[in-house]
């Protein structure tokens, strides 16, 4: 039973990272370069900054931390950027980083899930590192969705299938 739960955790983590990546792709397809790099104020992040930040976080925690590859992250640079990375390149970087992470997560044997790592001065297990990355990715994906809805003025349609259920008098799950 334990093997099944561990595999479900790893597989679900991979599935969620891929799902969130595609939702971000949908957002980037709705925005132009100016919108991707626009900020409401200096204390806010642009969609472009959030994508760069997700790449840095996933690479540092999963590809480097769990996978053992060198960590070359410059976290401040992710937030300091004010453009210069076109939308297709942002998406290519995100997809590439997530796919590297997917290979690492998919290859984690159950024995490593309790192994301790030191990441950003946090003492975490491999399981906790993966959980952190999926949760962190989810949070920033939600921010990107919100920003996109505000800038594009449109529903992104991720839950359109639930509208048809409600239209037929059924309660949505």
C-alpha positions in Angstrom: 0.0 0.0 0.0 2.8 2.4 0.9 4.4 2.0 -2.5 1.1 2.9 -4.1 0.7 6.1 -2.0 4.3 7.2 -2.7 3.8 6.7 -6.4 0.5 8.5 -6.4 2.1 11.5 -4.7 4.9 11.6 -7.2 2.6 11.1 -10.2 0.1 13.7 -9.0 2.8 16.2 -8.4 4.0 15.8 -12.0 0.4 16.0 -13.3 -0.2 19.3 -11.3 3.0 20.9 -12.5 2.1 20.1 -16.1 -1.5 21.3 -15.6 -0.4 24.6 -14.1 2.2 25.1 -16.9 -0.6 24.7 -19.6 -2.8 27.2 -17.7 0.1 29.7 -17.7 0.5 29.0 -21.5 -3.2 29.9 -21.9 -2.6 33.1 -20.1 0.4 34.1 -22.1 -1.5 33.5 -25.3 -4.1 36.1 -24.1 -1.5 38.8 -23.4 0.8 41.0 -25.5 4.4 41.8 -24.5 3.5 45.0 -22.8 0.8 43.3 -20.7 3.2 40.4 -19.7 5.7 43.0 -18.3 3.2 45.5 -16.9 3.1 46.2 -13.2 0.5 48.2 -11.2 3.3 49.5 -9.0 6.9 48.8 -7.9 5.6 46.5 -5.1 3.9 44.2 -7.7 5.3 41.6 -10.0 4.5 41.3 -13.7 3.4 38.0 -15.2 6.9 37.8 -16.8 8.6 38.1 -13.4 6.4 35.4 -12.0 7.2 33.0 -14.9 11.0 33.7 -14.4 10.5 33.2 -10.7 8.7 29.8 -11.2 11.6 28.7 -13.4 14.1 29.6 -10.8 12.2 28.0 -7.9 11.6 24.7 -9.7 15.1 24.5 -10.9 16.6 25.3 -7.5 14.3 23.0 -5.4 13.8 20.1 -7.8 16.3 20.0 -10.6 19.2 21.1 -8.4 18.0 20.2 -4.9 16.4 16.9 -5.5 18.1 16.1 -8.8 21.7 17.1 -7.8 22.4 19.4 -10.8 24.3 22.7 -10.1 22.3 25.5 -8.7 23.0 28.8 -10.5 19.9 30.7 -9.5 19.9 34.5 -9.2 16.6 35.1 -7.5 16.8 38.9 -7.4 17.2 38.9 -11.2 13.9 37.1 -11.6 12.1 40.0 -10.0 14.3 42.8 -11.3 13.5 42.1 -15.0 11.4 44.7 -16.7 11.1 43.0 -20.0 13.6 41.6 -22.5 12.3 38.1 -22.5 9.7 37.6 -25.3 6.6 35.5 -24.6 7.6 32.5 -26.6 11.0 32.3 -24.8 9.2 32.7 -21.4 7.0 29.7 -22.3 9.9 27.7 -23.6 11.9 28.3 -20.4 8.9 27.3 -18.2 8.1 24.2 -20.2 11.8 23.1 -20.3 12.2 23.6 -16.6 9.1 21.8 -15.7 10.0 18.9 -18.0 13.4 18.6 -16.3 11.7 18.6 -12.9 9.2 16.0 -14.1 12.1 13.7 -15.0 13.6 14.2 -11.6 10.3 13.7 -9.7 9.5 10.6 -11.8 12.8 9.1 -10.9 12.6 9.6 -7.2 12.6 6.2 -5.4 10.4 5.8 -2.3 13.5 5.5 -0.2 14.6 9.1 -1.0 11.3 10.7 0.0 12.5 11.0 3.6 16.0 12.1 2.7 16.9 15.5 4.2 18.0 18.5 2.0 19.1 22.0 2.7 17.4 24.4 0.3 17.4 28.1 0.7 18.5 27.5 4.3 15.4 25.3 4.9 15.9 21.8 6.2 13.3 19.7 4.3 12.8 16.2 3.1 12.6 15.4 -0.6 8.8 14.9 -0.2 8.5 18.3 1.4 10.6 19.9 -1.4 8.3 18.4 -4.0 5.2 19.5 -2.1 6.6 23.0 -1.6 7.3 23.4 -5.3 3.8 22.2 -6.4 2.2 24.5 -3.8 4.4 27.4 -4.7 3.7 26.8 -8.4 -0.1 26.7 -7.7 0.0 30.0 -5.8 1.8 31.9 -8.5 -0.3 30.3 -11.3 -3.3 31.7 -9.5 -1.7 35.1 -9.5 -1.0 34.8 -13.2 -4.6 33.8 -13.9 -5.9 36.8 -11.9 -3.6 39.2 -13.6 -4.6 37.8 -17.0 -8.3 38.1 -16.3 -7.8 41.7 -15.3 -5.7 42.6 -18.3 -7.5 40.6 -20.9 -11.0 41.1 -19.5 -12.0 37.6 -20.3 -12.8 34.3 -18.7 -10.1 31.7 -19.3 -12.6 28.9 -19.6 -10.9 26.4 -17.3 -14.2 25.5 -15.7 -16.5 26.0 -18.6 -17.6 22.3 -18.3 -19.2 23.1 -14.9 -21.4 25.8 -16.4 -23.2 23.2 -18.6 -24.0 21.2 -15.5 -25.4 24.2 -13.7 -27.4 25.2 -16.8 -29.3 21.9 -16.6 -30.3 22.5 -13.0 -27.7 20.3 -11.4 -25.4 21.4 -8.7 -21.8 21.7 -9.6 -19.4 19.4 -7.8 
